[in-house]
Structure formats: structure tokens, C-alpha cells
């Protein structure tokens, strides 16, 4: 089964706020994730208040994701610079969608 990526409304806004160059880098990286057998081959599991989420590092940009193995979906929750991405809280896990 092939993986798909969904962006939360917050992640979509944050992506649009990045420069064109950064948007292209993030897009290319996310496209690469889709070619992997499992998205956990890259990135790192988060701990503490962010336990259960995954982080992908693209230069100084971080993409915080929730991975739904049952549905083969990577949900990008936050996309921002390292200095900002961990300052704001993430949505609580709810059955269904994140801010859609």
C-alpha cells in the first residue's frame, strides 16, 4: 500500500508562510517520504509533551507529523522553523481530522 500525506489547516498556513525555496525543499522531502516502505525510516520519534508524534528535519525547518499506520497516512500537523515549531502546542489526538 502506498503512503499519502495530508496537511492540517495549520500546517498548510505555515507552509504557505515559508519562502519559495523552503517550500520546495519541504515538498521534495515529503515526496521522498512517500517512496519509503515506512516513513519511520527517516525522522525521529518525539518525546515528552510531543510523545507519539514524529519529527522530520529539513535544514532549520521541522515538520511535525502523526503517522496513521492503519490508513497509510502521514498527517503533517506543524511546519515551521526549529525556533518556533515546539513553542505552540499540537492538537490533541482526535478520531478523524486535525483542524480540517
C-alpha positions as CSV (number, residue, x, y, z in Angstrom):
1,X,0.0,0.0,0.0
2,X,1.3,3.5,-0.8
3,X,1.6,6.2,1.8
4,X,-0.2,9.5,1.4
5,X,0.4,12.9,3.1
6,X,-2.3,15.2,4.4
7,X,-1.6,18.7,5.8
8,X,-3.6,20.0,8.7
9,X,-5.0,23.5,8.1
10,X,-2.3,24.9,10.5
11,X,0.5,23.1,8.6
12,X,-0.9,24.4,5.3
13,X,-0.8,28.0,6.5
14,X,2.7,27.6,7.9
15,X,3.9,26.1,4.7
16,X,2.5,29.0,2.7
17,X,4.3,31.4,5.0
18,X,7.7,29.9,4.1
19,X,9.9,31.3,1.3
20,X,9.5,29.7,-2.1
21,X,12.9,27.9,-1.7
22,X,11.9,26.5,1.7
23,X,8.5,25.4,0.3
24,X,10.2,23.5,-2.5
25,X,12.7,21.8,-0.1
26,X,9.8,20.7,2.2
27,X,7.8,19.5,-0.8
28,X,10.7,17.5,-2.2
29,X,11.4,15.9,1.2
30,X,7.7,14.9,1.8
31,X,7.6,13.4,-1.7
32,X,10.7,11.3,-0.8
33,X,8.8,10.0,2.3
34,X,6.1,8.6,0.0
35,X,8.7,6.4,-1.7
36,X,9.8,4.7,1.5
37,X,8.4,1.4,2.8
38,X,7.7,3.1,6.1
39,X,8.0,6.8,7.0
40,X,9.8,5.8,10.2
41,X,12.9,5.0,8.1
42,X,13.6,8.8,8.3
43,X,12.9,11.3,11.0
44,X,12.8,10.8,14.7
45,X,10.1,9.9,17.3
46,X,9.4,12.8,19.7
47,X,9.3,12.5,23.4
48,X,7.8,14.4,26.4
49,X,4.7,16.5,25.5
50,X,5.1,15.5,21.9
51,X,5.2,11.8,22.6
52,X,3.7,9.7,19.7
53,X,4.5,12.3,17.0
54,X,7.4,12.2,14.5
55,X,9.7,15.0,13.5
56,X,11.4,15.4,10.1
57,X,14.3,17.8,9.8
58,X,14.8,19.8,6.6
59,X,17.6,22.3,7.3
60,X,16.2,24.5,10.1
61,X,12.6,23.6,9.2
62,X,10.8,21.0,11.2
63,X,7.8,19.0,10.1
64,X,5.8,17.5,13.0
65,X,3.7,14.6,11.9
66,X,1.3,12.0,13.2
67,X,1.6,8.6,11.4
68,X,-1.5,6.5,11.0
69,X,-0.2,3.1,10.1
70,X,-3.7,1.5,9.6
71,X,-4.6,4.0,6.9
72,X,-1.1,4.5,5.5
73,X,-1.4,8.3,6.1
74,X,1.2,10.8,7.3
75,X,-0.5,13.9,8.7
76,X,1.6,17.0,8.9
77,X,0.5,19.0,11.9
78,X,3.1,21.7,12.0
79,X,5.7,23.1,9.6
80,X,7.9,25.8,10.9
81,X,11.4,26.9,11.9
82,X,13.0,25.0,14.7
83,X,12.9,28.1,16.9
84,X,9.1,28.3,16.6
85,X,7.7,24.8,15.9
86,X,7.9,23.5,19.5
87,X,6.6,26.7,21.2
88,X,3.0,26.2,20.3
89,X,1.0,23.1,21.3
90,X,-0.1,20.4,18.9
91,X,-3.7,19.4,18.6
92,X,-4.9,16.6,20.8
93,X,-5.4,13.3,19.0
94,X,-9.0,13.0,17.9
95,X,-10.5,10.3,15.9
96,X,-10.7,11.8,12.4
97,X,-9.1,15.0,11.3
98,X,-6.8,17.6,12.7
99,X,-8.2,21.1,12.1
100,X,-9.8,20.3,8.8
